[in-house]
Amino acid sequence: MSSNRSDNSQGDTGTRDITYDLISTAYHLLQGAETVSLYIADARQEGNEELVQFFQETKDEYTRRAERAKQLLARHVSGGQGQGQAASGA
């Protein structure tokens, strides 16, 4: 049974769920930015500047959000392993 994960612990990975979530989010956002780079090249090849601009905005948003996820991950990891320790600011 899967009742072992009900305590918000490490699950099957040996990593706290929130840590995994932040790493996974950053990874997928960066993968999205890389994929959209291909779309930018396609739009440029067709000479469609409107789509180039749209895809560039999309890539910038992915990159910005990935950077935010990395910042949150760094704070989360350096902030200790307990939820109640975030308020201490040590």
PDB file of N, CA, C and O in Angstrom:
ATOM      1  N   MET A   1       0.830  -1.194   0.000  1.00  0.00           N
ATOM      2  CA  MET A   1       0.000   0.000   0.000  1.00  0.00           C
ATOM      3  C   MET A   1       0.870   1.251   0.000  1.00  0.00           C
ATOM      4  O   MET A   1       2.052   1.194   0.341  1.00  0.00           O
ATOM      5  N   SER A   2       0.282   2.380  -0.384  1.00  0.00           N
ATOM      6  CA  SER A   2       1.049   3.623  -0.480  1.00  0.00           C
ATOM      7  C   SER A   2       0.857   4.521   0.736  1.00  0.00           C
ATOM      8  O   SER A   2       1.097   5.726   0.652  1.00  0.00           O
ATOM      9  N   SER A   3       0.436   3.967   1.846  1.00  0.00           N
ATOM     10  CA  SER A   3       0.223   4.774   3.044  1.00  0.00           C
ATOM     11  C   SER A   3       1.532   5.265   3.650  1.00  0.00           C
ATOM     12  O   SER A   3       1.506   6.101   4.554  1.00  0.00           O
ATOM     13  N   ASN A   4       2.672   4.773   3.181  1.00  0.00           N
ATOM     14  CA  ASN A   4       3.960   5.179   3.722  1.00  0.00           C
ATOM     15  C   ASN A   4       4.304   6.630   3.397  1.00  0.00           C
ATOM     16  O   ASN A   4       5.156   7.202   4.077  1.00  0.00           O
ATOM     17  N   ARG A   5       3.693   7.251   2.403  1.00  0.00           N
ATOM     18  CA  ARG A   5       4.020   8.616   2.013  1.00  0.00           C
ATOM     19  C   ARG A   5       3.149   9.645   2.717  1.00  0.00           C
ATOM     20  O   ARG A   5       3.345  10.842   2.508  1.00  0.00           O
ATOM     21  N   SER A   6       2.218   9.237   3.523  1.00  0.00           N
ATOM     22  CA  SER A   6       1.272  10.158   4.144  1.00  0.00           C
ATOM     23  C   SER A   6       1.924  11.121   5.130  1.00  0.00           C
ATOM     24  O   SER A   6       1.302  12.111   5.517  1.00  0.00           O
ATOM     25  N   ASP A   7       3.156  10.858   5.543  1.00  0.00           N
ATOM     26  CA  ASP A   7       3.822  11.735   6.496  1.00  0.00           C
ATOM     27  C   ASP A   7       4.672  12.809   5.821  1.00  0.00           C
ATOM     28  O   ASP A   7       5.453  13.483   6.492  1.00  0.00           O
ATOM     29  N   ASN A   8       4.531  12.983   4.489  1.00  0.00           N
ATOM     30  CA  ASN A   8       5.282  13.975   3.714  1.00  0.00           C
ATOM     31  C   ASN A   8       6.786  13.772   3.866  1.00  0.00           C
ATOM     32  O   ASN A   8       7.549  14.735   3.949  1.00  0.00           O
ATOM     33  N   SER A   9       7.196  12.517   3.902  1.00  0.00           N
ATOM     34  CA  SER A   9       8.616  12.216   4.081  1.00  0.00           C
ATOM     35  C   SER A   9       9.290  11.986   2.737  1.00  0.00           C
ATOM     36  O   SER A   9       8.903  12.581   1.731  1.00  0.00           O
ATOM     37  N   GLN A  10      10.277  11.139   2.724  1.00  0.00           N
ATOM     38  CA  GLN A  10      11.133  10.987   1.568  1.00  0.00           C
ATOM     39  C   GLN A  10      10.564  10.135   0.447  1.00  0.00           C
ATOM     40  O   GLN A  10      11.119  10.142  -0.652  1.00  0.00           O
ATOM     41  N   GLY A  11       9.508   9.420   0.670  1.00  0.00           N
ATOM     42  CA  GLY A  11       8.936   8.600  -0.389  1.00  0.00           C
ATOM     43  C   GLY A  11       9.929   7.577  -0.913  1.00  0.00           C
ATOM     44  O   GLY A  11      10.768   7.083  -0.160  1.00  0.00           O
ATOM     45  N   ASP A  12       9.844   7.259  -2.176  1.00  0.00           N
ATOM     46  CA  ASP A  12      10.697   6.241  -2.785  1.00  0.00           C
ATOM     47  C   ASP A  12      12.052   6.775  -3.213  1.00  0.00           C
ATOM     48  O   ASP A  12      12.943   5.979  -3.507  1.00  0.00           O
ATOM     49  N   THR A  13      12.249   8.087  -3.262  1.00  0.00           N
ATOM     50  CA  THR A  13      13.483   8.656  -3.812  1.00  0.00           C
ATOM     51  C   THR A  13      14.570   8.880  -2.783  1.00  0.00           C
ATOM     52  O   THR A  13      15.728   9.063  -3.159  1.00  0.00           O
ATOM     53  N   GLY A  14      14.250   8.873  -1.507  1.00  0.00           N
ATOM     54  CA  GLY A  14      15.231   9.202  -0.486  1.00  0.00           C
ATOM     55  C   GLY A  14      15.453  10.693  -0.366  1.00  0.00           C
ATOM     56  O   GLY A  14      16.349  11.132   0.355  1.00  0.00           O
ATOM     57  N   THR A  15      14.653  11.471  -1.057  1.00  0.00           N
ATOM     58  CA  THR A  15      14.746  12.935  -1.054  1.00  0.00           C
ATOM     59  C   THR A  15      13.422  13.503  -0.575  1.00  0.00           C
ATOM     60  O   THR A  15      12.356  13.001  -0.932  1.00  0.00           O
ATOM     61  N   ARG A  16      13.493  14.553   0.235  1.00  0.00           N
ATOM     62  CA  ARG A  16      12.250  15.183   0.679  1.00  0.00           C
ATOM     63  C   ARG A  16      11.442  15.611  -0.526  1.00  0.00           C
ATOM     64  O   ARG A  16      12.011  16.081  -1.511  1.00  0.00           O
ATOM     65  N   ASP A  17      10.155  15.464  -0.473  1.00  0.00           N
ATOM     66  CA  ASP A  17       9.285  15.762  -1.608  1.00  0.00           C
ATOM     67  C   ASP A  17       9.457  17.188  -2.115  1.00  0.00           C
ATOM     68  O   ASP A  17       9.531  17.395  -3.326  1.00  0.00           O
ATOM     69  N   ILE A  18       9.522  18.171  -1.234  1.00  0.00           N
ATOM     70  CA  ILE A  18       9.605  19.563  -1.670  1.00  0.00           C
ATOM     71  C   ILE A  18      10.934  19.835  -2.359  1.00  0.00           C
ATOM     72  O   ILE A  18      10.990  20.631  -3.296  1.00  0.00           O
ATOM     73  N   THR A  19      12.007  19.186  -1.910  1.00  0.00           N
ATOM     74  CA  THR A  19      13.303  19.322  -2.574  1.00  0.00           C
ATOM     75  C   THR A  19      13.217  18.776  -3.989  1.00  0.00           C
ATOM     76  O   THR A  19      13.638  19.432  -4.942  1.00  0.00           O
ATOM     77  N   TYR A  20      12.681  17.596  -4.121  1.00  0.00           N
ATOM     78  CA  TYR A  20      12.503  16.983  -5.439  1.00  0.00           C
ATOM     79  C   TYR A  20      11.628  17.870  -6.310  1.00  0.00           C
ATOM     80  O   TYR A  20      11.929  18.077  -7.485  1.00  0.00           O
ATOM     81  N   ASP A  21      10.554  18.393  -5.746  1.00  0.00           N
ATOM     82  CA  ASP A  21       9.631  19.242  -6.504  1.00  0.00           C
ATOM     83  C   ASP A  21      10.341  20.469  -7.082  1.00  0.00           C
ATOM     84  O   ASP A  21      10.142  20.815  -8.246  1.00  0.00           O
ATOM     85  N   LEU A  22      11.160  21.117  -6.270  1.00  0.00           N
ATOM     86  CA  LEU A  22      11.875  22.307  -6.743  1.00  0.00           C
ATOM     87  C   LEU A  22      12.897  21.956  -7.821  1.00  0.00           C
ATOM     88  O   LEU A  22      13.022  22.670  -8.817  1.00  0.00           O
ATOM     89  N   ILE A  23      13.626  20.859  -7.625  1.00  0.00           N
ATOM     90  CA  ILE A  23      14.598  20.427  -8.628  1.00  0.00           C
ATOM     91  C   ILE A  23      13.891  20.079  -9.929  1.00  0.00           C
ATOM     92  O   ILE A  23      14.320  20.493 -11.006  1.00  0.00           O
ATOM     93  N   SER A  24      12.826  19.331  -9.828  1.00  0.00           N
ATOM     94  CA  SER A  24      12.075  18.917 -11.012  1.00  0.00           C
ATOM     95  C   SER A  24      11.487  20.122 -11.747  1.00  0.00           C
ATOM     96  O   SER A  24      11.523  20.184 -12.976  1.00  0.00           O
ATOM     97  N   THR A  25      10.956  21.064 -11.001  1.00  0.00           N
ATOM     98  CA  THR A  25      10.384  22.260 -11.616  1.00  0.00           C
ATOM     99  C   THR A  25      11.442  23.046 -12.369  1.00  0.00           C
ATOM    100  O   THR A  25      11.223  23.446 -13.512  1.00  0.00           O
ATOM    101  N   ALA A  26      12.593  23.273 -11.735  1.00  0.00           N
ATOM    102  CA  ALA A  26      13.681  23.998 -12.408  1.00  0.00           C
ATOM    103  C   ALA A  26      14.111  23.257 -13.671  1.00  0.00           C
ATOM    104  O   ALA A  26      14.305  23.874 -14.719  1.00  0.00           O
ATOM    105  N   TYR A  27      14.259  21.965 -13.577  1.00  0.00           N
ATOM    106  CA  TYR A  27      14.675  21.154 -14.722  1.00  0.00           C
ATOM    107  C   TYR A  27      13.688  21.290 -15.884  1.00  0.00           C
ATOM    108  O   TYR A  27      14.089  21.543 -17.020  1.00  0.00           O
ATOM    109  N   HIS A  28      12.411  21.122 -15.593  1.00  0.00           N
ATOM    110  CA  HIS A  28      11.414  21.167 -16.660  1.00  0.00           C
ATOM    111  C   HIS A  28      11.278  22.569 -17.261  1.00  0.00           C
ATOM    112  O   HIS A  28      11.033  22.708 -18.460  1.00  0.00           O
ATOM    113  N   LEU A  29      11.434  23.591 -16.446  1.00  0.00           N
ATOM    114  CA  LEU A  29      11.410  24.949 -16.987  1.00  0.00           C
ATOM    115  C   LEU A  29      12.590  25.187 -17.918  1.00  0.00           C
ATOM    116  O   LEU A  29      12.433  25.790 -18.979  1.00  0.00           O
ATOM    117  N   LEU A  30      13.761  24.721 -17.529  1.00  0.00           N
ATOM    118  CA  LEU A  30      14.935  24.882 -18.394  1.00  0.00           C
ATOM    119  C   LEU A  30      14.802  24.049 -19.666  1.00  0.00           C
ATOM    120  O   LEU A  30      15.237  24.480 -20.734  1.00  0.00           O
ATOM    121  N   GLN A  31      14.218  22.884 -19.568  1.00  0.00           N
ATOM    122  CA  GLN A  31      13.954  22.073 -20.760  1.00  0.00           C
ATOM    123  C   GLN A  31      12.978  22.806 -21.687  1.00  0.00           C
ATOM    124  O   GLN A  31      13.142  22.793 -22.907  1.00  0.00           O
ATOM    125  N   GLY A  32      11.966  23.444 -21.097  1.00  0.00           N
ATOM    126  CA  GLY A  32      11.023  24.224 -21.894  1.00  0.00           C
ATOM    127  C   GLY A  32      11.708  25.371 -22.615  1.00  0.00           C
ATOM    128  O   GLY A  32      11.436  25.624 -23.788  1.00  0.00           O
ATOM    129  N   ALA A  33      12.595  26.062 -21.917  1.00  0.00           N
ATOM    130  CA  ALA A  33      13.329  27.170 -22.530  1.00  0.00           C
ATOM    131  C   ALA A  33      14.183  26.663 -23.687  1.00  0.00           C
ATOM    132  O   ALA A  33      14.267  27.311 -24.731  1.00  0.00           O
ATOM    133  N   GLU A  34      14.805  25.524 -23.506  1.00  0.00           N
ATOM    134  CA  GLU A  34      15.628  24.947 -24.577  1.00  0.00           C
ATOM    135  C   GLU A  34      14.771  24.572 -25.788  1.00  0.00           C
ATOM    136  O   GLU A  34      15.166  24.814 -26.929  1.00  0.00           O
ATOM    137  N   THR A  35      13.616  23.991 -25.542  1.00  0.00           N
ATOM    138  CA  THR A  35      12.715  23.614 -26.625  1.00  0.00           C
ATOM    139  C   THR A  35      12.219  24.841 -27.377  1.00  0.00           C
ATOM    140  O   THR A  35      12.167  24.843 -28.607  1.00  0.00           O
ATOM    141  N   VAL A  36      11.859  25.876 -26.643  1.00  0.00           N
ATOM    142  CA  VAL A  36      11.345  27.094 -27.274  1.00  0.00           C
ATOM    143  C   VAL A  36      12.431  27.761 -28.123  1.00  0.00           C
ATOM    144  O   VAL A  36      12.116  28.461 -29.085  1.00  0.00           O
ATOM    145  N   SER A  37      13.691  27.554 -27.782  1.00  0.00           N
ATOM    146  CA  SER A  37      14.777  28.068 -28.626  1.00  0.00           C
ATOM    147  C   SER A  37      14.678  27.508 -30.044  1.00  0.00           C
ATOM    148  O   SER A  37      14.976  28.209 -31.012  1.00  0.00           O
ATOM    149  N   LEU A  38      14.266  26.261 -30.166  1.00  0.00           N
ATOM    150  CA  LEU A  38      14.059  25.664 -31.488  1.00  0.00           C
ATOM    151  C   LEU A  38      12.916  26.345 -32.225  1.00  0.00           C
ATOM    152  O   LEU A  38      12.980  26.548 -33.438  1.00  0.00           O
ATOM    153  N   TYR A  39      11.867  26.698 -31.485  1.00  0.00           N
ATOM    154  CA  TYR A  39      10.727  27.374 -32.100  1.00  0.00           C
ATOM    155  C   TYR A  39      11.113  28.773 -32.574  1.00  0.00           C
ATOM    156  O   TYR A  39      10.638  29.243 -33.608  1.00  0.00           O
ATOM    157  N   ILE A  40      11.977  29.428 -31.808  1.00  0.00           N
ATOM    158  CA  ILE A  40      12.466  30.746 -32.205  1.00  0.00           C
ATOM    159  C   ILE A  40      13.220  30.631 -33.530  1.00  0.00           C
ATOM    160  O   ILE A  40      13.027  31.439 -34.438  1.00  0.00           O
ATOM    161  N   ALA A  41      14.065  29.633 -33.624  1.00  0.00           N
ATOM    162  CA  ALA A  41      14.821  29.419 -34.864  1.00  0.00           C
ATOM    163  C   ALA A  41      13.880  29.142 -36.034  1.00  0.00           C
ATOM    164  O   ALA A  41      14.095  29.658 -37.131  1.00  0.00           O
ATOM    165  N   ASP A  42      12.846  28.339 -35.816  1.00  0.00           N
ATOM    166  CA  ASP A  42      11.873  28.057 -36.869  1.00  0.00           C
ATOM    167  C   ASP A  42      11.162  29.330 -37.322  1.00  0.00           C
ATOM    168  O   ASP A  42      11.000  29.568 -38.519  1.00  0.00           O
ATOM    169  N   ALA A  43      10.745  30.135 -36.364  1.00  0.00           N
ATOM    170  CA  ALA A  43      10.037  31.376 -36.693  1.00  0.00           C
ATOM    171  C   ALA A  43      10.957  32.336 -37.435  1.00  0.00           C
ATOM    172  O   ALA A  43      10.529  33.001 -38.378  1.00  0.00           O
ATOM    173  N   ARG A  44      12.209  32.413 -37.019  1.00  0.00           N
ATOM    174  CA  ARG A  44      13.182  33.262 -37.729  1.00  0.00           C
ATOM    175  C   ARG A  44      13.372  32.789 -39.164  1.00  0.00           C
ATOM    176  O   ARG A  44      13.427  33.594 -40.095  1.00  0.00           O
ATOM    177  N   GLN A  45      13.470  31.485 -39.330  1.00  0.00           N
ATOM    178  CA  GLN A  45      13.671  30.907 -40.655  1.00  0.00           C
ATOM    179  C   GLN A  45      12.510  31.267 -41.588  1.00  0.00           C
ATOM    180  O   GLN A  45      12.707  31.469 -42.786  1.00  0.00           O
ATOM    181  N   GLU A  46      11.305  31.344 -41.029  1.00  0.00           N
ATOM    182  CA  GLU A  46      10.137  31.711 -41.826  1.00  0.00           C
ATOM    183  C   GLU A  46       9.954  33.217 -41.931  1.00  0.00           C
ATOM    184  O   GLU A  46       9.088  33.693 -42.665  1.00  0.00           O
ATOM    185  N   GLY A  47      10.769  33.968 -41.196  1.00  0.00           N
ATOM    186  CA  GLY A  47      10.668  35.423 -41.240  1.00  0.00           C
ATOM    187  C   GLY A  47       9.456  35.974 -40.506  1.00  0.00           C
ATOM    188  O   GLY A  47       8.976  37.061 -40.829  1.00  0.00           O
ATOM    189  N   ASN A  48       8.956  35.232 -39.520  1.00  0.00           N
ATOM    190  CA  ASN A  48       7.765  35.650 -38.787  1.00  0.00           C
ATOM    191  C   ASN A  48       8.201  36.283 -37.463  1.00  0.00           C
ATOM    192  O   ASN A  48       8.366  35.595 -36.456  1.00  0.00           O
ATOM    193  N   GLU A  49       8.383  37.593 -37.484  1.00  0.00           N
ATOM    194  CA  GLU A  49       8.882  38.311 -36.308  1.00  0.00           C
ATOM    195  C   GLU A  49       7.885  38.314 -35.149  1.00  0.00           C
ATOM    196  O   GLU A  49       8.287  38.369 -33.988  1.00  0.00           O
ATOM    197  N   GLU A  50       6.601  38.255 -35.454  1.00  0.00           N
ATOM    198  CA  GLU A  50       5.608  38.193 -34.389  1.00  0.00           C
ATOM    199  C   GLU A  50       5.781  36.923 -33.568  1.00  0.00           C
ATOM    200  O   GLU A  50       5.722  36.956 -32.339  1.00  0.00           O
ATOM    201  N   LEU A  51       5.996  35.800 -34.255  1.00  0.00           N
ATOM    202  CA  LEU A  51       6.208  34.539 -33.539  1.00  0.00           C
ATOM    203  C   LEU A  51       7.567  34.515 -32.860  1.00  0.00           C
ATOM    204  O   LEU A  51       7.701  33.963 -31.768  1.00  0.00           O
ATOM    205  N   VAL A  52       8.580  35.110 -33.492  1.00  0.00           N
ATOM    206  CA  VAL A  52       9.888  35.198 -32.837  1.00  0.00           C
ATOM    207  C   VAL A  52       9.723  35.911 -31.505  1.00  0.00           C
ATOM    208  O   VAL A  52      10.238  35.456 -30.484  1.00  0.00           O
ATOM    209  N   GLN A  53       9.012  37.019 -31.517  1.00  0.00           N
ATOM    210  CA  GLN A  53       8.821  37.789 -30.289  1.00  0.00           C
ATOM    211  C   GLN A  53       8.039  36.984 -29.257  1.00  0.00           C
ATOM    212  O   GLN A  53       8.404  36.965 -28.082  1.00  0.00           O
ATOM    213  N   PHE A  54       6.974  36.325 -29.684  1.00  0.00           N
ATOM    214  CA  PHE A  54       6.173  35.519 -28.765  1.00  0.00           C
ATOM    215  C   PHE A  54       7.008  34.408 -28.129  1.00  0.00           C
ATOM    216  O   PHE A  54       6.992  34.226 -26.911  1.00  0.00           O
ATOM    217  N   PHE A  55       7.734  33.670 -28.965  1.00  0.00           N
ATOM    218  CA  PHE A  55       8.545  32.575 -28.445  1.00  0.00           C
ATOM    219  C   PHE A  55       9.674  33.092 -27.555  1.00  0.00           C
ATOM    220  O   PHE A  55      10.027  32.445 -26.569  1.00  0.00           O
ATOM    221  N   GLN A  56      10.238  34.240 -27.888  1.00  0.00           N
ATOM    222  CA  GLN A  56      11.290  34.809 -27.047  1.00  0.00           C
ATOM    223  C   GLN A  56      10.739  35.196 -25.677  1.00  0.00           C
ATOM    224  O   GLN A  56      11.388  34.970 -24.655  1.00  0.00           O
ATOM    225  N   GLU A  57       9.537  35.782 -25.658  1.00  0.00           N
ATOM    226  CA  GLU A  57       8.885  36.122 -24.389  1.00  0.00           C
ATOM    227  C   GLU A  57       8.628  34.856 -23.568  1.00  0.00           C
ATOM    228  O   GLU A  57       8.807  34.845 -22.350  1.00  0.00           O
ATOM    229  N   THR A  58       8.207  33.798 -24.251  1.00  0.00           N
ATOM    230  CA  THR A  58       7.951  32.526 -23.583  1.00  0.00           C
ATOM    231  C   THR A  58       9.237  31.969 -22.990  1.00  0.00           C
ATOM    232  O   THR A  58       9.259  31.530 -21.840  1.00  0.00           O
ATOM    233  N   LYS A  59      10.309  31.989 -23.778  1.00  0.00           N
ATOM    234  CA  LYS A  59      11.608  31.505 -23.294  1.00  0.00           C
ATOM    235  C   LYS A  59      12.078  32.321 -22.099  1.00  0.00           C
ATOM    236  O   LYS A  59      12.567  31.763 -21.117  1.00  0.00           O
ATOM    237  N   ASP A  60      11.931  33.644 -22.178  1.00  0.00           N
ATOM    238  CA  ASP A  60      12.346  34.505 -21.072  1.00  0.00           C
ATOM    239  C   ASP A  60      11.569  34.181 -19.794  1.00  0.00           C
ATOM    240  O   ASP A  60      12.128  34.188 -18.697  1.00  0.00           O
ATOM    241  N   GLU A  61      10.281  33.898 -19.950  1.00  0.00           N
ATOM    242  CA  GLU A  61       9.460  33.556 -18.781  1.00  0.00           C
ATOM    243  C   GLU A  61       9.892  32.218 -18.175  1.00  0.00           C
ATOM    244  O   GLU A  61      10.003  32.090 -16.956  1.00  0.00           O
ATOM    245  N   TYR A  62      10.133  31.234 -19.023  1.00  0.00           N
ATOM    246  CA  TYR A  62      10.635  29.945 -18.532  1.00  0.00           C
ATOM    247  C   TYR A  62      11.945  30.155 -17.765  1.00  0.00           C
ATOM    248  O   TYR A  62      12.125  29.628 -16.667  1.00  0.00           O
ATOM    249  N   THR A  63      12.844  30.925 -18.355  1.00  0.00           N
ATOM    250  CA  THR A  63      14.156  31.147 -17.743  1.00  0.00           C
ATOM    251  C   THR A  63      14.025  31.888 -16.421  1.00  0.00           C
ATOM    252  O   THR A  63      14.699  31.553 -15.446  1.00  0.00           O
ATOM    253  N   ARG A  64      13.160  32.891 -16.388  1.00  0.00           N
ATOM    254  CA  ARG A  64      12.941  33.656 -15.158  1.00  0.00           C
ATOM    255  C   ARG A  64      12.383  32.760 -14.059  1.00  0.00           C
ATOM    256  O   ARG A  64      12.830  32.823 -12.913  1.00  0.00           O
ATOM    257  N   ARG A  65      11.426  31.942 -14.402  1.00  0.00           N
ATOM    258  CA  ARG A  65      10.830  31.050 -13.403  1.00  0.00           C
ATOM    259  C   ARG A  65      11.813  29.970 -12.954  1.00  0.00           C
ATOM    260  O   ARG A  65      11.807  29.583 -11.785  1.00  0.00           O
ATOM    261  N   ALA A  66      12.653  29.481 -13.858  1.00  0.00           N
ATOM    262  CA  ALA A  66      13.672  28.498 -13.483  1.00  0.00           C
ATOM    263  C   ALA A  66      14.662  29.119 -12.508  1.00  0.00           C
ATOM    264  O   ALA A  66      15.080  28.474 -11.546  1.00  0.00           O
ATOM    265  N   GLU A  67      15.032  30.358 -12.753  1.00  0.00           N
ATOM    266  CA  GLU A  67      15.954  31.044 -11.851  1.00  0.00           C
ATOM    267  C   GLU A  67      15.322  31.199 -10.471  1.00  0.00           C
ATOM    268  O   GLU A  67      15.995  31.034  -9.454  1.00  0.00           O
ATOM    269  N   ARG A  68      14.041  31.512 -10.437  1.00  0.00           N
ATOM    270  CA  ARG A  68      13.320  31.628  -9.164  1.00  0.00           C
ATOM    271  C   ARG A  68      13.286  30.284  -8.439  1.00  0.00           C
ATOM    272  O   ARG A  68      13.476  30.227  -7.224  1.00  0.00           O
ATOM    273  N   ALA A  69      13.047  29.218  -9.173  1.00  0.00           N
ATOM    274  CA  ALA A  69      13.035  27.879  -8.566  1.00  0.00           C
ATOM    275  C   ALA A  69      14.405  27.550  -7.988  1.00  0.00           C
ATOM    276  O   ALA A  69      14.490  26.964  -6.909  1.00  0.00           O
ATOM    277  N   LYS A  70      15.472  27.911  -8.680  1.00  0.00           N
ATOM    278  CA  LYS A  70      16.822  27.660  -8.172  1.00  0.00           C
ATOM    279  C   LYS A  70      17.084  28.471  -6.904  1.00  0.00           C
ATOM    280  O   LYS A  70      17.704  27.970  -5.966  1.00  0.00           O
ATOM    281  N   GLN A  71      16.623  29.702  -6.872  1.00  0.00           N
ATOM    282  CA  GLN A  71      16.791  30.523  -5.670  1.00  0.00           C
ATOM    283  C   GLN A  71      16.033  29.913  -4.492  1.00  0.00           C
ATOM    284  O   GLN A  71      16.562  29.818  -3.385  1.00  0.00           O
ATOM    285  N   LEU A  72      14.807  29.507  -4.740  1.00  0.00           N
ATOM    286  CA  LEU A  72      14.009  28.882  -3.681  1.00  0.00           C
ATOM    287  C   LEU A  72      14.649  27.587  -3.208  1.00  0.00           C
ATOM    288  O   LEU A  72      14.648  27.299  -2.011  1.00  0.00           O
ATOM    289  N   LEU A  73      15.193  26.809  -4.123  1.00  0.00           N
ATOM    290  CA  LEU A  73      15.864  25.574  -3.750  1.00  0.00           C
ATOM    291  C   LEU A  73      17.068  25.862  -2.867  1.00  0.00           C
ATOM    292  O   LEU A  73      17.267  25.190  -1.855  1.00  0.00           O
ATOM    293  N   ALA A  74      17.863  26.841  -3.233  1.00  0.00           N
ATOM    294  CA  ALA A  74      19.044  27.190  -2.438  1.00  0.00           C
ATOM    295  C   ALA A  74      18.633  27.626  -1.035  1.00  0.00           C
ATOM    296  O   ALA A  74      19.252  27.216  -0.053  1.00  0.00           O
ATOM    297  N   ARG A  75      17.597  28.450  -0.933  1.00  0.00           N
ATOM    298  CA  ARG A  75      17.115  28.878   0.386  1.00  0.00           C
ATOM    299  C   ARG A  75      16.565  27.701   1.170  1.00  0.00           C
ATOM    300  O   ARG A  75      16.795  27.583   2.374  1.00  0.00           O
ATOM    301  N   HIS A  76      15.844  26.839   0.488  1.00  0.00           N
ATOM    302  CA  HIS A  76      15.245  25.673   1.149  1.00  0.00           C
ATOM    303  C   HIS A  76      16.325  24.748   1.702  1.00  0.00           C
ATOM    304  O   HIS A  76      16.225  24.294   2.842  1.00  0.00           O
ATOM    305  N   VAL A  77      17.340  24.470   0.918  1.00  0.00           N
ATOM    306  CA  VAL A  77      18.397  23.553   1.327  1.00  0.00           C
ATOM    307  C   VAL A  77      19.252  24.165   2.434  1.00  0.00           C
ATOM    308  O   VAL A  77      19.609  23.475   3.389  1.00  0.00           O
ATOM    309  N   SER A  78      19.585  25.449   2.319  1.00  0.00           N
ATOM    310  CA  SER A  78      20.434  26.074   3.325  1.00  0.00           C
ATOM    311  C   SER A  78      19.658  26.473   4.579  1.00  0.00           C
ATOM    312  O   SER A  78      20.257  26.777   5.611  1.00  0.00           O
ATOM    313  N   GLY A  79      18.348  26.473   4.493  1.00  0.00           N
ATOM    314  CA  GLY A  79      17.518  26.889   5.612  1.00  0.00           C
ATOM    315  C   GLY A  79      17.243  25.812   6.626  1.00  0.00           C
ATOM    316  O   GLY A  79      16.483  26.041   7.566  1.00  0.00           O
ATOM    317  N   GLY A  80      17.819  24.669   6.475  1.00  0.00           N
ATOM    318  CA  GLY A  80      17.589  23.581   7.418  1.00  0.00           C
ATOM    319  C   GLY A  80      16.604  22.582   6.868  1.00  0.00           C
ATOM    320  O   GLY A  80      16.049  22.768   5.785  1.00  0.00           O
ATOM    321  N   GLN A  81      16.394  21.542   7.604  1.00  0.00           N
ATOM    322  CA  GLN A  81      15.551  20.449   7.144  1.00  0.00           C
ATOM    323  C   GLN A  81      14.153  20.464   7.752  1.00  0.00           C
ATOM    324  O   GLN A  81      13.334  19.613   7.407  1.00  0.00           O
ATOM    325  N   GLY A  82      13.858  21.400   8.640  1.00  0.00           N
ATOM    326  CA  GLY A  82      12.541  21.435   9.263  1.00  0.00           C
ATOM    327  C   GLY A  82      11.717  22.593   8.775  1.00  0.00           C
ATOM    328  O   GLY A  82      12.263  23.654   8.473  1.00  0.00           O
ATOM    329  N   GLN A  83      10.409  22.418   8.687  1.00  0.00           N
ATOM    330  CA  GLN A  83       9.516  23.474   8.224  1.00  0.00           C
ATOM    331  C   GLN A  83       9.512  24.660   9.175  1.00  0.00           C
ATOM    332  O   GLN A  83       9.401  25.799   8.723  1.00  0.00           O
ATOM    333  N   GLY A  84       9.627  24.434  10.448  1.00  0.00           N
ATOM    334  CA  GLY A  84       9.554  25.507  11.428  1.00  0.00           C
ATOM    335  C   GLY A  84      10.804  26.349  11.526  1.00  0.00           C
ATOM    336  O   GLY A  84      10.802  27.343  12.252  1.00  0.00           O
ATOM    337  N   GLN A  85      11.880  25.999  10.827  1.00  0.00           N
ATOM    338  CA  GLN A  85      13.134  26.721  10.930  1.00  0.00           C
ATOM    339  C   GLN A  85      13.208  27.920   9.993  1.00  0.00           C
ATOM    340  O   GLN A  85      14.143  28.712  10.112  1.00  0.00           O
ATOM    341  N   ALA A  86      12.280  28.089   9.078  1.00  0.00           N
ATOM    342  CA  ALA A  86      12.332  29.167   8.094  1.00  0.00           C
ATOM    343  C   ALA A  86      12.202  30.541   8.757  1.00  0.00           C
ATOM    344  O   ALA A  86      12.765  31.514   8.256  1.00  0.00           O
ATOM    345  N   ALA A  87      11.494  30.638   9.839  1.00  0.00           N
ATOM    346  CA  ALA A  87      11.268  31.927  10.486  1.00  0.00           C
ATOM    347  C   ALA A  87      12.501  32.427  11.256  1.00  0.00           C
ATOM    348  O   ALA A  87      12.590  33.612  11.579  1.00  0.00           O
ATOM    349  N   SER A  88      13.435  31.542  11.544  1.00  0.00           N
ATOM    350  CA  SER A  88      14.574  31.952  12.362  1.00  0.00           C
ATOM    351  C   SER A  88      15.551  32.827  11.617  1.00  0.00           C
ATOM    352  O   SER A  88      16.205  33.670  12.232  1.00  0.00           O
ATOM    353  N   GLY A  89      15.678  32.652  10.269  1.00  0.00           N
ATOM    354  CA  GLY A  89      16.552  33.478   9.469  1.00  0.00           C
ATOM    355  C   GLY A  89      18.027  33.312   9.762  1.00  0.00           C
ATOM    356  O   GLY A  89      18.829  34.147   9.346  1.00  0.00           O
ATOM    357  N   ALA A  90      18.409  32.266  10.463  1.00  0.00           N
ATOM    358  CA  ALA A  90      19.812  32.031  10.793  1.00  0.00           C
ATOM    359  C   ALA A  90      20.480  31.474   9.636  1.00  0.00           C
ATOM    360  O   ALA A  90      21.678  31.196   9.688  1.00  0.00           O
TER     361      ALA A  90
END
